[in-house]
Every structure is written in C-alpha cells, then in structure tokens.
Amino acid sequence: MLLWFVIIYWVISVGIGLWAALRVKNTADFAAAGHSLPLPIVTATVFATWFGSETVLGIPATFLKEGLGGIVSDPFGSSMCLILVGLFFARHLYNRRMLTIGDFFREKYGRTVEVLVTLCIVVSYLGWVAAQIKALGLVFNVVSDGGISQTGGMLIGAGSVLIYTLFGGMWSVAITDFIQMIIIVVGMLYIGGEMSAQTGGVSVVFEHAAAAGQFSNFWPDMNLASILGFLAALCTMMLGSIPQQDVFQRITSSKNVNIAVQAALLGGVLYFIFAFVPLFLAYSATIIDPDMVKQYLHTDPQMILPKLILNHAPLIAQVMFFGALLSAIKSCASATLLAPSVTFTENILKGFLKQLSDQDSLKVMRITVLCFAVAVTFFAINSNLSIFKMVENAYKVTLVAAFVPLAFGVYWPKANSLGGLLAVLGGLIVWIGCEILVPTAILPPQLAGLLASIVGMLLGGLVPESYLKVKAS
C-alpha cells in the first residue's frame, strides 16, 4: 500500500513539473524562470533546494554517531550561507541582471577565470547531485521492502527527475519546489507529533540526548587543531556554498531585488528551524527502538530514520514521511541538476559555439542537463561515500577557488584580473597539494587553500590595473 502511494505521488509530481515546462519559451525562462518569481515561490525554492537528502538522512545519521559537533557544517554552516547571501550578496548580484554566476567572473576577471571557476562549480555539484540520487535509491529500496534494489531505485529516481528538469528548467523546479515545500513542512511536523507521542514529549527526547552527551561537543576544545577543524567544517558549507549557481539562480529568478534579499534570509531561517525536526525524529529512535539503532548505527545509520517510521508509525504517518522525504530529495536533485548544466553551457560551451541563437542555446542546455544526469548517476552508483560526506566534500572546491574572487570582486575595488587568476590557481594548487601530501595536518587542506586564495588576490591587487592593460595590449 505504501509503495502505491509513493508511485502515485511520484507520477503526480512529475506531471506538475511537465505542466510547468509549458512556460519555457527561451533560455531566460529555462535558466531563471523569466526573472519573474514572487516572494513565496522564491523562498520555497531556496528552502526546498537546501532541504535535501542530507538533511533528512545524512545529518541525523551523523548526529547519532558524532553528536552536535559532527554537524557543524550542516545545518549551522549551510543556514549561515543563505543568511550571508541575503545580507551581503543578493542585492549586488541581482542588480547586475546576469544569467549565471559565471558571468560575474567573466565581467570582473576575464575569460580565463570564468572558465576555471565554472569548471570548479560544475565539479562541486557532482557530489551534491549524486547524494540526492543515492538517497532516491535508498528510499525506493525501503518502501518496496527490498523489491527494488538501491541501484534500480537510483536509475528510476534519476530518470524521472531528469524528465521534468530537462523540459521545464527553472520553471519546473520553482513550481514543484513550492508544492514540495508545503509537503515537507506539513509532513515533518506531523511525523514529529507522532514520534513525540511515543517518546513522552519533546522535552523527554531533549533531556535524553543531553544526558547522553549529544550536545556537549559542539564547541571545539581550546587547542589549535580543534579550533581549526571547527572553522574548516563551518567555512566549507558557510562560504563554499555562496558562489554556487543554484543560489544565484534563486536570486536572479526573483521579480525584484527586495524579493531576492528577503527570500535568501527567510529560506536560511526556515531551513535552520526545520533541519532539527529530522534530528529529533532520529534520536527518538534511541528511545523507541534502541536495538534497531544499535543494529544500524555502525553499519548504515542512514537507514535508522526510515526503519523507525516503517516499524513504529501508522500508514498515514508513513505516507507523510516518505512523501516529505521524496519531496526534499526531488526538489534538491532537480535544482542541483539544472544549475551546473546551465552555467556549463553559458560560460564554457558558448565560448566555443559562436553565434548560437537563443533557441539553439536552449537545446544545448537541455543536452547538457542530460549528460550531467548520466554522469552523476554513474558516480552515485559507484561511490561508497555517505550522503552527508558527499554533500560536505562538494563545497571544498568552491571554497578554495570561487569564494574569494566573488567576495573581493564585490567589495574590494582593487580586485583585478591578475588577482582573480592567482586566487583561483593558488587556492586550488595549495588545497590539492595538502589533500595529497598532508591531509591530516593541523591546518585542514581547505583552510590552507582558502588562505592561499586570499594571498593570491591581495598580491594581484597590488599590481596597478593600468599596468595590466599595457601588458595585455
């Protein structure tokens, strides 16, 4: 019965996405929904994109194993990312009226930096989208009671998300995100109430977790290694997520600049609040079914929450939970499938395919979406990383290569093409070198790369722009 409910919901949601695709007439519609979305829909897309498989499955699993200290990067860092975007970047980027974040790097630093940063952004999405595909495989496997393998579930999930993203682009993502945000919020609150009744209340779960020491390790020990590790975990998501195409798409899809700012702030606050509902649900399992938790905690902790719902919740609660979970995964998967495909087309392929008409560009975007979907599905099927680690690792490359050129490009008048190039190359070379040679050093590799990127930008900024122009000529 549960499987049939899931199938019906899945078909309806794909149908809605295809209906929204009827609005797509050109590349602006496909990439940015015609720059016309109102505040509720933009807020929903921000929230729903962030609230993905790692929020419902990855973060709770990590919290059960490592406590609050294990989830510094998400939801704390990821929530702060959206708030920082709203406070410091949304207004500036919206007013430029660009189609992709890569356009900013081209205008500020030139073609070479545009290509390098775009490639880094595309690579960063590989892990993020793969995490959503991996989660879809897990869900289909669970609700079918093993009738559908995880690999089969990944192929079904990836194929159906691809269908409406391929045709509808940002319009399909926006409309389905709005509906799915409602399902996520209602579903999570309903399940929270069901589990609260079985545990004796929220306060009982909170007190049990506090007594078990789950909250005691958030702040680092007062030694250099712990402090730097904490900062690395926080900054990876908080800063590395800012120069991303999916964030930029939500900003530029807004009807006006005030909506862009408000939606980023509201989305960040909503995400932070609701990210704790799956944590509450997962920890409730230690009270309701401790034997099941022991069974999965050190083998596959991502299964704890789904198994709790299947074994200890009535059918309506199961429908609500898996409906909310699928909504979270689908909204995140579609958005993160679209974003790198659009920026790769606009900022790399169009540089080689000269004089493309708008309709030809639209076709190339759709072909790129298809190719990227195949690549991430293959990666998801063959990766052994957890959902949480896939997402967390995705942002290291943009932290070291893209954040400094974006932040300095917006706020530092001396940022120039040489500084941008040195920031990207310095950040990447130092980060990759540290990951290979000293991955467990006191200074985490991504922080070393971030510092190198800052140094590169400052050194380049010392060279007068007039001198660079003379050299170029």
Helices and strands as residue ranges (DSSP letters): H 2-20, G 21-23, H 27-32, G 33-35, H 39-50, H 53-53, I 54-58, H 59-66, G 68-71, I 72-77, H 78-84, I 85-89, H 90-95, H 101-109, H 111-143, H 150-199, H 202-211, H 224-238, H 245-252, H 257-274, H 276-288, H 290-297, G 301-303, H 304-312, H 315-344, I 345-349, H 350-352, H 358-382, H 387-394, H 396-401, H 403-411, H 417-437, H 445-461, H 465-472
